[in-house]
């Protein structure tokens, strides 16, 4: 591959306006230095992004915004109300990522990252969206490919060695190494990397007082090395461009360290997400929380899934509202293998208790339906229309999965004019499926259009995937199976990029239905079985019951319209 071709590939997002993620070859020694030196010599708009941090997963993205002088968009209030979170964290987060794309759409950049970033909480989800072309911004994220590197859908591999650097200022490899170190820093010693990893908890300036009480390190020596490597400037601020190559250590810390750091962060400018992260590891500090309710919910989303379950043990008397604990429960319950307590152990009252009970419905169908019925009756008597609407939608979803279409109309009728966009969105999609099964394709299309109209813009790729699923159902019912499969593949990629296991289960069930319509019973059986595994893993009882019913019908070689006879 010629140097001109490499440059054309690296610059392609600048003209296309669509982000890309590419893996570069790393088979030669010090490939990182050689690639960075070559790209700098080509005058590419290169930025070496700082690494993600456990308490600040989107640090690289915020750094990218700072490089271009734009303000990172905050999570909006309409994205953190309970009906919106009921749709899943992937909806809120993917829409938030799109808004980052809006503020960065005029900022052509080659952004240097690491392969491990793609598997990091939150930041990895952003990069996986970029892999699939969902982010409209002129940025090329590049990293060195290493052995065993996960290959994500849409990721590009450039199988080419680093070109030779030709510059009048760089005549040999040593000069190249010095040039890269001067621009972007170099790896610190193990002790200083650990010191830097602790200091970054308190922000982008070195808090000398806090570190003096938190660490027993030789502070003079550690600060001297940070300054010598250009990581700490004379004003006491960390140089963000040099943090990646400095390789700060974010090793797990003890509860004692978290307790001390949490205490020292009080009264500082530490963001709510950082204070939340510090206090989650130490229950004794929760009673003194002075974090606003919305800030806690935003902080949970900004920290990503590793923190969601940790807040569930927090009791009301420890300073966190029931709404915050319910939001944490909604987030954590849809994460595979995430430990969640029983609803009784959470000490919730109405309506939060009923909403948690509905979300906790498991594989036991009799118990689940009884809990759903009871919760719906109780919520209907309360002055919380959003809660009654969500309960009715879950009940309607169950009846739809069992083929009882008339019950869906009865349950959704009172909530046509709901104040919540999430309720109207979900209601429209359920009606679209009902009309499709009744072969009223015109009404089904109208319901899909109504769903699109109520969604806040920019529209989450996850919700676009749901629209594609509904469209595929219509196409399949019209005999256009090939076009339906194209729509389903697009939906699958969106759900996979967002890490949305439940929607992937629904995708598998939808593909299984296409095979069922063709009487390809073996293929349909396998897909329904896989969807059952996903629904069980991600604790979606209602989806599990529907998949089990369809699997049973397929095993008995029933026709694909068998469910209509139950309506």
VONU-26839 format. One line per 3 residues: their letters; for each residue x, y, z of C-alpha. Coordinates in pm, 1 decimal, always signed. Example, Ala and Ser with C-alpha at 12.3 -4.5 7.8 and 13.67 -1.06 7.14 Angstrom:
AS	+1230.0 -450.0 +780.0 | +1367.0 -106.0 +714.0
***
This chain:
XXX	+0.0 +0.0 +0.0 | +154.3 +329.7 -110.0 | +190.5 +625.3 +125.5
XXX	-56.0 +819.2 -89.7 | -313.0 +542.7 -41.7 | -256.6 +536.7 +334.2
XXX	-304.5 +914.0 +352.1 | -619.8 +891.2 +139.8 | -762.0 +625.6 +373.3
XXX	-678.4 +823.7 +686.8 | -834.2 +1139.1 +542.2 | -1146.4 +970.4 +402.2
XXX	-1373.7 +1067.3 +697.2 | -1287.6 +1434.5 +631.8 | -1469.2 +1428.9 +297.2
XXX	-1730.3 +1164.5 +379.6 | -1829.7 +1316.7 +714.1 | -1867.0 +968.1 +864.6
XXX	-1641.2 +850.0 +1148.9 | -1422.1 +543.7 +1100.8 | -1219.3 +316.9 +1325.7
XXX	-906.6 +151.0 +1184.0 | -645.0 -89.4 +1318.7 | -287.2 -33.6 +1199.5
XXX	-13.1 -293.5 +1171.5 | +215.3 -332.5 +1473.8 | +451.9 -612.5 +1373.6
XXX	+766.7 -395.6 +1383.6 | +936.6 -278.7 +1700.3 | +816.4 +55.8 +1833.9
XXX	+542.2 +74.2 +1571.8 | +358.9 +336.4 +1781.4 | +652.0 +579.0 +1761.4
XXX	+694.2 +516.8 +1389.1 | +325.7 +563.4 +1304.9 | +290.3 +879.0 +1516.6
XXX	+610.4 +1024.3 +1373.2 | +500.9 +954.0 +1016.0 | +151.3 +1098.2 +1060.4
XXX	+294.8 +1411.6 +1222.4 | +537.9 +1451.1 +931.3 | +241.6 +1439.1 +689.6
XXX	+79.5 +1735.3 +869.0 | -231.4 +1533.2 +953.5 | -458.2 +1692.0 +1219.5
XXX	-342.9 +1432.1 +1474.3 | -461.5 +1416.4 +1836.3 | -341.0 +1154.5 +2084.8
XXX	-648.6 +1115.1 +2304.1 | -610.8 +1067.0 +2676.7 | -712.7 +722.8 +2810.3
XXX	-1055.0 +648.7 +2961.1 | -1065.9 +646.9 +3341.9 | -1288.5 +430.2 +3565.8
XXX	-1455.4 +740.6 +3713.1 | -1448.4 +926.9 +3379.3 | -1505.9 +675.8 +3095.0
XXX	-1562.7 +947.6 +2834.3 | -1242.1 +1136.2 +2916.2 | -1109.0 +1080.3 +2558.0
XXX	-1426.7 +1223.9 +2407.3 | -1424.2 +1527.6 +2635.3 | -1054.4 +1574.1 +2549.4
XXX	-1146.9 +1568.4 +2178.9 | -1406.6 +1840.4 +2240.6 | -1146.7 +2050.3 +2427.2
XXX	-902.6 +2018.2 +2136.6 | -1159.6 +2180.1 +1906.9 | -1290.4 +2434.8 +2156.3
XXX	-1644.1 +2294.7 +2178.6 | -1851.0 +2219.7 +2489.0 | -1948.1 +1855.4 +2548.8
XXX	-2327.9 +1814.5 +2535.1 | -2485.5 +1718.5 +2871.2 | -2734.3 +1438.0 +2923.6
XXX	-3074.8 +1603.6 +2887.8 | -3355.8 +1583.9 +3142.4 | -3590.3 +1415.6 +2894.0
XXX	-3338.8 +1129.0 +2867.5 | -3329.8 +1043.7 +3237.1 | -3697.4 +1030.1 +3332.7
XXX	-3819.3 +682.5 +3424.7 | -4027.1 +617.7 +3106.3 | -3720.9 +698.6 +2893.6
XXX	-3492.3 +479.2 +3103.1 | -3754.2 +204.2 +3081.8 | -3662.4 +174.6 +2712.6
XXX	-3305.2 +91.5 +2816.2 | -2980.2 +275.7 +2879.4 | -2869.4 +203.6 +2522.3
XXX	-3136.4 +445.6 +2392.7 | -3024.5 +736.1 +2610.2 | -2651.8 +676.0 +2563.7
XXX	-2661.8 +629.2 +2185.7 | -2859.3 +952.0 +2146.6 | -2611.7 +1130.8 +2372.9
XXX	-2327.9 +1006.5 +2151.4 | -2504.0 +1142.5 +1843.5 | -2514.6 +1485.6 +2003.7
XXX	-2137.4 +1467.0 +2054.6 | -2122.7 +1413.0 +1680.6 | -2324.9 +1730.0 +1623.5
XXX	-2078.7 +1952.4 +1813.1 | -1775.7 +1786.5 +1649.0 | -1904.7 +1770.9 +1291.4
XXX	-1673.8 +2053.8 +1175.9 | -1356.0 +1912.5 +1335.3 | -1152.8 +1687.6 +1098.1
XXX	-917.6 +1480.0 +1312.5 | -706.9 +1166.1 +1317.9 | -751.9 +1049.4 +1677.9
XXX	-496.0 +805.8 +1823.1 | -642.1 +555.4 +2070.7 | -569.2 +197.0 +2185.3
XXX	-737.7 -128.2 +2088.4 | -850.7 -182.6 +2448.8 | -1061.0 +133.8 +2421.1
XXX	-1317.4 -50.7 +2208.6 | -1396.8 -281.7 +2501.0 | -1404.6 -7.2 +2764.9
XXX	-1732.4 +89.2 +2936.3 | -1918.3 +372.3 +2761.9 | -1623.8 +496.1 +2553.0
XXX	-1613.2 +156.5 +2382.7 | -1983.4 +186.1 +2300.2 | -1914.9 +521.4 +2133.4
XXX	-1632.9 +369.7 +1926.4 | -1844.5 +69.2 +1825.5 | -2109.7 +310.8 +1697.4
XXX	-1832.3 +480.1 +1497.5 | -1727.8 +140.1 +1356.0 | -2074.3 +94.6 +1206.7
XXX	-2091.1 +444.0 +1058.3 | -2361.4 +582.4 +1289.7 | -2160.7 +892.6 +1387.8
XXX	-2162.1 +1177.6 +1138.1 | -1832.6 +1342.4 +1221.9 | -1506.9 +1377.3 +1021.5
XXX	-1287.1 +1181.8 +1262.4 | -1072.4 +874.7 +1202.1 | -995.2 +677.8 +1519.2
XXX	-679.6 +470.4 +1470.5 | -489.9 +228.2 +1693.5 | -225.9 -43.0 +1677.5
XXX	-363.1 -389.6 +1623.0 | -228.7 -644.5 +1870.7 | -247.5 -1021.8 +1880.1
XXX	-585.0 -1135.6 +2009.6 | -747.8 -799.8 +1931.0 | -1127.4 -831.8 +1907.5
XXX	-1251.0 -756.4 +1557.3 | -1565.8 -547.2 +1585.3 | -1821.7 -517.4 +1305.8
XXX	-1731.7 -231.7 +1071.4 | -1374.8 -195.6 +1199.9 | -1118.9 -150.6 +921.3
XXX	-778.3 -322.2 +920.6 | -484.5 -155.6 +742.0 | -237.7 -438.6 +689.5
XXX	+62.5 -220.0 +619.2 | +386.1 -147.8 +801.0 | +461.5 +204.7 +929.8
XXX	+603.3 +411.9 +640.4 | +955.0 +550.6 +668.7 | +959.8 +903.0 +808.8
XXX	+1121.9 +1145.3 +569.2 | +1179.0 +1488.2 +720.1 | +1464.9 +1731.7 +728.7
XXX	+1421.9 +1749.3 +1107.2 | +1425.1 +1371.6 +1165.5 | +1728.1 +1189.9 +1025.6
XXX	+1732.3 +875.7 +1240.8 | +1519.5 +666.0 +1476.7 | +1652.4 +831.7 +1793.6
XXX	+1554.4 +1171.7 +1662.7 | +1212.3 +1033.0 +1574.7 | +1165.6 +900.8 +1928.9
XXX	+1266.0 +1237.2 +2075.8 | +1027.7 +1419.9 +1844.6 | +732.7 +1195.5 +1943.6
XXX	+821.0 +1227.8 +2314.9 | +835.7 +1607.7 +2287.4 | +494.2 +1618.5 +2123.1
XXX	+303.1 +1350.7 +2313.9 | +512.5 +1245.9 +2611.0 | +653.1 +906.1 +2705.1
XXX	+585.9 +614.2 +2938.4 | +639.3 +695.7 +3305.3 | +803.7 +476.4 +3564.3
XXX	+571.2 +234.3 +3743.8 | +564.9 +439.9 +4064.5 | +494.0 +768.5 +3885.0
XXX	+227.9 +607.1 +3663.8 | +53.5 +488.9 +3981.3 | +88.5 +837.3 +4135.3
XXX	-60.4 +997.5 +3822.4 | -350.1 +749.1 +3821.5 | -441.9 +854.9 +4174.1
XXX	-393.1 +1228.0 +4113.2 | -626.7 +1233.0 +3812.4 | -919.4 +1144.0 +4041.4
XXX	-919.4 +1503.8 +4164.9 | -939.8 +1654.4 +3817.5 | -703.7 +1791.6 +3557.5
XXX	-493.9 +1986.5 +3805.6 | -262.1 +1833.5 +4063.5 | -423.4 +1869.9 +4406.8
XXX	-106.2 +1883.4 +4615.5 | -290.8 +1890.9 +4947.6 | -511.6 +1590.5 +4869.2
XXX	-224.1 +1384.3 +4730.9 | -10.2 +1473.9 +5032.3 | -270.4 +1313.5 +5259.2
XXX	-367.8 +1029.5 +5024.6 | -31.9 +895.4 +4909.0 | +292.7 +807.7 +5086.6
XXX	+493.8 +849.3 +4768.0 | +800.2 +1069.6 +4737.0 | +599.4 +1364.3 +4608.9
XXX	+897.1 +1575.5 +4507.3 | +1042.2 +1293.5 +4296.3 | +706.5 +1200.9 +4141.7
XXX	+623.8 +1560.8 +4049.3 | +972.8 +1609.5 +3907.7 | +927.8 +1311.3 +3674.9
XXX	+583.2 +1432.5 +3568.5 | +730.6 +1771.8 +3477.0 | +1035.8 +1620.4 +3307.1
XXX	+807.8 +1410.6 +3085.4 | +586.4 +1710.0 +3012.9 | +277.9 +1558.3 +3176.3
XXX	+255.1 +1835.0 +3440.7 | +299.5 +2198.2 +3338.2 | +436.8 +2480.8 +3547.3
XXX	+86.1 +2588.8 +3649.8 | +16.1 +2248.2 +3804.4 | -220.2 +2131.4 +3527.5
XXX	-195.4 +1795.1 +3354.2 | -122.0 +1814.1 +2980.9 | -400.6 +1606.6 +2826.0
XXX	-216.5 +1536.0 +2498.9 | +56.0 +1352.9 +2694.1 | -159.0 +1137.9 +2919.9
XXX	-206.0 +848.6 +2674.1 | +164.3 +773.6 +2621.8 | +236.6 +836.3 +2990.3
XXX	+19.2 +528.1 +3063.3 | -120.3 +620.6 +3408.8 | -214.9 +322.1 +3623.6
XXX	-582.3 +283.5 +3715.4 | -533.7 -29.0 +3923.9 | -803.5 -128.5 +4172.5
XXX	-771.9 +58.3 +4499.8 | -860.6 -47.4 +4851.1 | -1175.2 +61.9 +5034.5
XXX	-951.5 +263.7 +5265.4 | -815.6 +454.6 +4966.3 | -1168.1 +517.8 +4833.3
XXX	-1279.9 +635.5 +5175.4 | -992.1 +881.2 +5204.2 | -1025.6 +1006.7 +4845.1
XXX	-1401.3 +1052.2 +4892.1 | -1340.4 +1259.7 +5204.3 | -1076.2 +1476.2 +5034.1
XXX	-1304.1 +1534.3 +4731.9 | -1567.7 +1708.0 +4947.0 | -1577.7 +2077.6 +4879.6
XXX	-1374.2 +2043.0 +4558.8 | -1476.2 +2081.4 +4194.4 | -1491.2 +1703.2 +4143.7
XXX	-1779.9 +1615.4 +3907.7 | -2080.2 +1433.1 +4052.1 | -1988.4 +1115.2 +3862.1
XXX	-1642.8 +1107.9 +4023.2 | -1780.6 +1163.0 +4373.9 | -2039.7 +894.8 +4306.4
XXX	-1769.8 +651.2 +4191.4 | -1557.5 +719.4 +4497.6 | -1843.4 +675.2 +4741.4
XXX	-1984.8 +357.5 +4586.4 | -1696.2 +156.1 +4727.8 | -1750.1 +286.7 +5079.4
XXX	-2094.3 +263.4 +5243.0 | -1992.4 +480.7 +5537.5 | -1962.5 +781.6 +5304.9
XXX	-2309.0 +751.0 +5150.8 | -2487.2 +908.6 +5443.6 | -2310.6 +1238.1 +5374.6
XXX	-2390.9 +1251.1 +5002.9 | -2485.5 +1595.6 +4885.3 | -2554.0 +1507.0 +4524.3
XXX	-2878.0 +1614.9 +4357.3 | -3115.9 +1342.4 +4243.8 | -3077.0 +1413.9 +3871.1
XXX	-2699.0 +1439.3 +3915.4 | -2694.9 +1087.8 +4061.8 | -2886.0 +947.9 +3763.1
XXX	-2664.4 +1137.4 +3517.4 | -2359.1 +1021.7 +3711.4 | -2468.1 +659.0 +3684.4
XXX	-2506.6 +691.5 +3308.2 | -2172.1 +871.5 +3277.4 | -1996.9 +593.4 +3471.8
XXX	-2138.8 +308.2 +3265.3 | -2263.2 -35.3 +3363.9 | -1992.7 -130.2 +3622.3
XXX	-2139.8 +122.6 +3866.9 | -2510.2 +58.6 +3817.6 | -2555.7 -230.7 +4058.3
XXX	-2337.9 -76.7 +4328.9 | -2592.0 +191.6 +4414.1 | -2872.5 -59.7 +4465.1
XXX	-2765.1 -139.8 +4820.5 | -2809.6 +224.2 +4916.3 | -3103.9 +278.6 +5152.3
XXX	-3322.2 +589.6 +5166.8 | -3177.9 +695.4 +5501.4 | -2832.9 +703.1 +5342.1
XXX	-2915.9 +1004.4 +5128.5 | -3038.0 +864.1 +4795.3 | -3397.7 +900.9 +4679.7
XXX	-3621.8 +613.5 +4577.3 | -3629.7 +744.1 +4221.3 | -3249.3 +726.4 +4199.0
XXX	-3248.1 +371.7 +4333.1 | -3523.6 +270.1 +4091.5 | -3326.4 +419.1 +3800.7
XXX	-3018.8 +222.4 +3909.2 | -3233.5 -90.6 +3927.6 | -3371.9 -34.7 +3577.6
XXX	-3019.6 +8.3 +3443.7 | -2860.2 -283.1 +3627.3 | -3141.1 -532.6 +3576.7
XXX	-3091.2 -535.4 +3200.3 | -2718.3 -611.3 +3229.2 | -2623.9 -978.4 +3195.4
XXX	-2472.1 -1130.3 +3509.2 | -2507.9 -800.6 +3698.3 | -2598.3 -878.8 +4061.4
XXX	-2924.4 -717.0 +4168.9 | -3099.6 -742.3 +4506.5 | -3458.2 -849.2 +4557.8
XXX	-3722.9 -578.7 +4537.5 | -3816.8 -636.8 +4903.3 | -3456.7 -566.1 +5009.5
XXX	-3461.4 -224.9 +4842.6 | -3718.3 -71.7 +5077.9 | -3917.3 +101.0 +4802.9
XXX	-4271.6 +236.3 +4828.7 | -4536.4 +301.9 +4561.6 | -4504.0 +361.9 +4271.2
XXX	-4131.4 +274.4 +4261.5 | -4191.3 -62.9 +4427.1 | -4448.4 -168.0 +4166.5
XXX	-4222.4 -57.0 +3880.4 | -3932.7 -258.9 +4022.8 | -4160.3 -562.6 +4060.6
XXX	-4264.7 -536.8 +3696.2 | -3904.2 -510.3 +3581.6 | -3804.8 -809.0 +3798.4
XXX	-4053.0 -1047.7 +3632.1 | -3862.2 -1367.6 +3561.9 | -3907.5 -1710.1 +3409.0
XXX	-4199.3 -1817.9 +3632.6 | -4497.0 -1727.3 +3416.8 | -4772.8 -1771.4 +3678.8
XXX	-4595.0 -1556.7 +3938.2 | -4500.6 -1299.6 +3675.4 | -4852.6 -1252.8 +3542.1
XXX	-4990.6 -1227.4 +3895.7 | -4733.2 -958.6 +3982.4 | -4804.0 -771.7 +3658.6
XXX	-5181.2 -776.4 +3716.5 | -5152.1 -666.0 +4077.8 | -4906.9 -386.8 +3996.2
XXX	-5126.0 -258.4 +3712.4 | -5433.2 -244.4 +3941.0 | -5242.0 -64.8 +4216.7
XXX	-5079.9 +187.4 +3984.0 | -5413.4 +268.4 +3819.1 | -5532.8 +413.6 +4150.7
XXX	-5228.8 +642.3 +4197.1 | -5168.6 +990.0 +4060.9 | -4874.5 +869.6 +3850.5
XXX	-5005.3 +823.8 +3494.6 | -4659.9 +742.2 +3357.0 | -4633.0 +441.5 +3592.7
XXX	-4979.4 +309.3 +3501.8 | -4894.7 +356.5 +3132.5 | -4570.8 +155.9 +3156.8
XXX	-4749.9 -123.1 +3343.0 | -5021.9 -129.9 +3076.4 | -4758.7 -140.3 +2801.4
XXX	-4587.6 -438.9 +2962.3 | -4923.2 -613.6 +2995.8 | -5005.3 -531.6 +2633.3
XXX	-4668.7 -668.3 +2528.8 | -4749.3 -995.6 +2702.5 | -5094.3 -1025.3 +2540.4
XXX	-4942.0 -945.2 +2199.5 | -4680.3 -1215.8 +2245.5 | -4956.9 -1464.0 +2330.0
XXX	-5162.7 -1362.7 +2025.0 | -5445.0 -1182.0 +2212.4 | -5469.8 -872.7 +1992.3
XXX	-5797.9 -730.0 +2125.8 | -5649.5 -696.5 +2473.5 | -5371.3 -479.3 +2330.9
XXX	-5624.0 -223.5 +2203.6 | -5805.9 -217.2 +2538.6 | -5488.0 -166.0 +2739.8
XXX	-5336.2 +104.7 +2518.2 | -5651.6 +308.4 +2456.9 | -5631.6 +523.0 +2778.4
XXX	-5273.4 +633.2 +2706.0 | -5295.7 +762.1 +2347.6 | -5234.6 +1120.8 +2462.4
XXX	-4966.1 +1047.5 +2721.3 | -4728.1 +1330.5 +2812.1 | -4433.9 +1091.7 +2782.1
XXX	-4276.1 +1051.6 +2439.0 | -4146.2 +708.2 +2546.6 | -4499.3 +587.4 +2623.9
XXX	-4635.4 +714.1 +2290.5 | -4336.7 +563.6 +2104.4 | -4379.1 +219.1 +2254.8
XXX	-4757.2 +227.4 +2218.5 | -4726.1 +312.4 +1846.8 | -4484.1 +26.4 +1782.8
XXX	-4707.8 -225.8 +1959.7 | -5004.3 -108.4 +1753.7 | -4795.8 -132.4 +1436.3
XXX	-4734.4 -500.4 +1510.6 | -5101.8 -561.1 +1589.5 | -5213.9 -403.3 +1259.9
XXX	-4950.7 -600.9 +1071.7 | -5082.9 -928.7 +1213.6 | -5435.6 -822.5 +1118.3
XXX	-5307.5 -752.9 +763.9 | -5396.6 -383.6 +791.3 | -5064.5 -278.8 +644.6
XXX	-5173.6 +79.6 +582.9 | -5255.6 +130.3 +951.6 | -4931.8 -42.4 +1047.8
XXX	-4730.7 +203.4 +836.7 | -4920.1 +496.1 +991.9 | -4836.6 +367.8 +1341.2
XXX	-4467.1 +341.6 +1247.8 | -4473.4 +700.4 +1118.1 | -4637.0 +816.5 +1441.5
XXX	-4364.0 +643.2 +1641.9 | -4093.6 +823.8 +1442.6 | -4268.7 +1158.3 +1489.0
XXX	-4273.3 +1149.7 +1870.6 | -3904.1 +1062.6 +1924.7 | -3669.3 +1347.7 +2031.0
XXX	-3410.2 +1421.2 +1765.7 | -3144.6 +1313.6 +1689.6 | -3304.6 +971.6 +1690.7
XXX	-3115.7 +699.7 +1873.9 | -2972.6 +430.4 +1638.7 | -3127.6 +175.4 +1876.2
XXX	-3473.5 +318.0 +1807.6 | -3392.0 +333.1 +1436.1 | -3319.1 -37.9 +1469.8
XXX	-3664.6 -89.0 +1621.2 | -3819.8 +95.7 +1326.1 | -3626.9 -134.3 +1092.9
XXX	-3763.5 -435.0 +1284.4 | -4120.1 -306.8 +1243.1 | -4056.8 -235.6 +873.4
XXX	-3911.7 -585.3 +827.3 | -4226.4 -733.7 +981.4 | -4437.4 -546.4 +726.0
XXX	-4213.7 -652.6 +437.2 | -4219.3 -1013.5 +552.9 | -4598.8 -1007.9 +574.7
XXX	-4607.6 -876.5 +216.3 | -4387.1 -1160.7 +92.4 | -4075.7 -942.7 +47.6
XXX	-3848.7 -1165.7 +255.3 | -3517.0 -1050.6 +106.7 | -3590.2 -683.2 +176.8
XXX	-3704.3 -778.4 +527.4 | -3375.1 -955.5 +592.7 | -3178.9 -645.7 +486.7
XXX	-3373.1 -436.3 +739.6 | -3317.9 -698.0 +1011.3 | -2941.4 -706.5 +952.5
XXX	-2926.0 -326.4 +991.7 | -3124.4 -355.0 +1314.3 | -2897.7 -633.1 +1442.2
XXX	-2585.0 -421.8 +1386.5 | -2737.0 -129.9 +1577.4 | -2833.9 -349.6 +1873.0
XXX	-2496.0 -522.5 +1875.3 | -2306.0 -192.4 +1870.7 | -2513.6 -71.8 +2165.9
XXX	-2465.0 -399.4 +2355.1 | -2843.3 -437.4 +2383.2 | -2896.7 -807.1 +2458.5
XXX	-3275.2 -792.8 +2489.5 | -3322.8 -628.2 +2152.0 | -3082.3 -880.1 +1999.3
XXX	-3314.1 -1146.8 +2139.4 | -3607.7 -978.7 +1968.0 | -3407.1 -965.1 +1644.2
XXX	-3342.6 -1340.3 +1661.2 | -3711.3 -1398.8 +1725.2 | -3804.7 -1182.7 +1424.0
XXX	-3566.8 -1375.4 +1195.5 | -3708.1 -1698.8 +1336.8 | -4056.4 -1582.0 +1237.5
XXX	-3939.4 -1530.6 +876.7 | -3813.4 -1889.4 +865.6 | -4135.9 -2003.6 +1029.2
XXX	-4337.3 -1836.3 +751.0 | -4131.8 -2033.6 +496.4 | -4194.4 -2352.8 +697.0
XXX	-3819.3 -2388.0 +756.8 | -3895.0 -2533.6 +1100.0 | -3540.7 -2644.3 +1189.0
XXX	-3395.8 -2296.0 +1131.5 | -3684.5 -2131.6 +1317.7 | -3639.0 -2369.5 +1611.3
XXX	-3270.0 -2283.8 +1641.5 | -3334.3 -1908.6 +1634.2 | -3615.6 -1922.3 +1889.0
XXX	-3388.1 -2129.8 +2112.2 | -3110.8 -1868.3 +2088.8 | -3356.3 -1587.3 +2166.5
XXX	-3471.3 -1780.1 +2476.0 | -3109.1 -1796.1 +2593.8 | -3070.5 -1420.0 +2552.9
XXX	-3398.8 -1335.9 +2724.3 | -3307.2 -1560.6 +3015.1 | -2956.5 -1413.7 +3040.1
XXX	-3083.6 -1055.2 +3033.5 | -3380.9 -1129.7 +3261.9 | -3664.8 -1040.1 +3025.3
XXX	-3947.6 -1264.6 +3144.5 | -4210.4 -1145.5 +2897.4 | -3979.8 -1192.2 +2600.3
XXX	-3889.8 -1535.5 +2735.7 | -4255.1 -1645.8 +2752.8 | -4322.7 -1530.2 +2396.0
XXX	-4017.6 -1711.2 +2258.4 | -4109.2 -2028.8 +2449.0 | -4463.8 -2021.7 +2307.8
XXX	-4336.8 -1979.3 +1950.2 | -4077.2 -2252.1 +1997.1 | -4350.0 -2487.4 +2117.6
XXX	-4563.9 -2411.4 +1811.6 | -4269.5 -2467.5 +1578.4 | -4187.1 -2799.5 +1745.3
XXX	-4546.2 -2906.0 +1676.1 | -4509.4 -2792.2 +1310.6 | -4790.7 -2538.9 +1355.2
XXX	-4841.8 -2280.8 +1076.3 | -4700.2 -1931.7 +1122.4 | -5048.8 -1779.6 +1158.6
XXX	-5132.6 -2007.1 +1452.7 | -5112.8 -1718.4 +1699.6 | -5392.4 -1530.7 +1520.5
XXX	-5637.6 -1802.0 +1622.2 | -5576.5 -1703.1 +1985.1 | -5691.4 -1342.6 +1931.9
***
